[in-house]
Amino acid sequence: MAGITIDRCLCRGLAFADLLPTARAEGWDLDDMVRETGAGGRCGLCRPYLRRMLITGETVFHTIITGEAG
């Protein structure tokens, strides 16, 4: 998929780059992030990206991640 950029939770309009500093400062895991921000709490399509973001610090993705991959 040439030209794909995934950098936010579309349901909540929250950019991953804006979420990461708070998540790191607060020590959030994915469940904490969903509870505190709502990101990943509606359709859930961004959850694999949020999970990877928390692990690697990446905030922009250019490939489709499905399921529990992270």
C-alpha positions, -999 to 999 in steps of 0.1 A, spaced: 0 0 0 21 29 -13 15 62 4 -3 50 35 2 70 67 -14 60 100 -7 85 127 -38 89 148 -70 74 163 -96 85 138 -126 80 161 -112 104 187 -90 125 164 -60 120 186 -25 120 171 -2 92 184 26 118 187 4 138 211 -5 107 231 30 92 235 45 118 259 17 116 283 16 78 281 53 76 289 51 102 317 22 84 333 35 49 327 3 39 309 -2 6 293 -28 2 265 -57 -3 289 -48 29 308 -46 48 275 -80 37 264 -95 45 298 -79 79 301 -81 92 265 -107 72 247 -82 64 220 -87 28 209 -120 26 227 -145 28 199 -138 9 167 -105 -4 180 -86 -3 147 -59 19 162 -52 -5 191 -24 -24 173 -7 9 165 -11 22 200 3 -10 214 33 -8 191 37 29 199 39 21 236 66 -6 229 87 12 203 80 49 205 69 50 168 41 74 161 37 72 124 31 39 106 33 30 69 20 -6 70 -13 -21 81 -11 -39 114 -40 -62 123 -51 -80 154 -28 -82 183 4 -77 164 26 -52 180 
